[in-house]
Amino acid sequence: MEGIEFESKDAALKPKIAVRYAKAAILLSSLKTTKKSCHNSTNRREDEYEESEMLQRKAMEDQRGELVRERMKNRRMRLCSVMELLLQITLLLSLWTFCLILAFKFL
């Protein structure tokens, strides 16, 4: 049942990740368009362009870092759920074996 919850959480996170990728793509495209339009500008405009470019790059790096942290968190959750499942199966098999050993001793 917990595995279903993790899958639903993963499914809920996918649209958020897609939105972040879209934002990063928009920032990249705006960076390219501003770069083309600013080449023929004055020094003041070039300074503003460089400043806005640095801000956009910083925003993109922040989003990338956040995406990496979320991916690592998701991987840890999956690993924990798999380990929990293996532990439950091992416990179940151990108990079943114990019960069978007890049953055959009394026969």
SULRA-V522907 format. One record per run of one state. SS is the DSSP state (~ for helix, > for strand, _ for the rest). FROM is the first residue (numbers start at 0). TO is the last residue. If there is no record, write none. Layout:
SS/FROM/TO + SS/FROM/TO
This chain:
_/0/0 + ~/1/37 + _/38/41 + ~/42/105 + _/106/106
